[in-house]
C-alpha cells in the first residue's frame, strides 16, 4: 500500500525484539515512510523529547523495564507530544489488555503476528487524521485572527472614528450660533478644533483603508530599489504641520546613498505612521532623529524620540492585533487607536523584515526597522 500524502511521514517504532523492528522497518520503508527505532520505552522517550519531527509511534506493550502502557502515559504527559498518535503492537487480544491500552492514551492497536496490509491501513488512517487535525488547528487560529481583526475594526468605527466627527458637528453648530455675535476669537478656536478633528478623521480613514486592503489581500507588494532619503523626506513633510504646532524638530540623518529594496507605498506608510507616533508622544520643543545605516546587506532604520516612553506591559502588545487597545493619549492629548503600528508590523512582515521597539518611560522610544537587501 502506498502512502499518498504530500509529505513523508516519520514513524518511531519501539520494540525490544530486533526481528520485529526489522520486519516493521521493511514494511514501512516500502510504503515510503521514514522510520526511526527504539528498543525500550526509556529510549523512545529520550528520542521523542529531543526531536518533535515524528508523526506517529508504533509501540510494543510487552517490554522489559518501562512497558508500553507506562511509555504511552509518559509520552502523553509531555505537552508538545500530547497529540502524538500511538498505535500499540501487542500479542494480546483480550478485551482487558485492549481497554488498558486505550486508557493509557493509545489511539489504535495491531496484533502480532503482523498483517502488513492491516498495519499500513491503520497507520495511514491515523496519520491522515493527524494531518486533518493539524489543518483544523491552523484554520482555528486563522479564524481567531479574523475575529480579532473584525472586533478591532468595529471598535475603531464605533468609538475612535465617531469622536472627531462629533467634534466637527458640534463645532459647526456652535459657530453658527455665535456667528451673529461676531466673536472672532471663539470662531477661530472652533475652526482650529474642526481642522484638527478633520485631520484626525482623515488619518484614521487612511489607516483603515490600508489595513482593510492588507487584510483582504487587495494590496499589491511591488518592491523596487529605491533611494531611502526620498521616502523619508516625503514622510517628514506629511507630519511637519503637527510637529510645528508642538515646536518639535525632526532631524533627518539619512544619507542620500542608501538604497532599500522595498514597496514604495508600504514603506512610506510605515515611515508616516512611525513619525506620527513619535510626534504624538514627544514633548513640546522636543527632537526626533531619523537614522539609517547599511550593514551586512541589510538596511537598519531607526526613529528616535525623547518623549514619554512606553511601559513594558504596553510594549509587548504594540504590534498585536488581538491585544486590547493600548494606545495612550499623546502629550497634547492626541487620541489614537494603535492601528498604525499594526499596519507597520504587517507591511514590514511582507518585506521579510523586522520591526521592534526599545523604550524607557519618561525617556523616550526608538523604533527600529530591519529591511533585507532583497
QUIBEL-V706599 format. One record per helix or strand. SS is the DSSP state (a for helix, b for strand). FROM is the first residue (numbers start at 1). TO is the last residue. If there is no record, write none. Layout:
SS,FROM,TO
SS,FROM,TO
This chain:
b,10,14
a,18,30
b,34,38
a,41,50
b,56,60
a,68,76
a,79,81
b,85,90
a,95,103
b,108,111
a,116,181
a,184,216
b,224,227
a,228,245
b,249,252
b,259,262
a,264,280
b,287,295
b,298,305
a,312,315
a,339,350
b,354,360
b,364,372
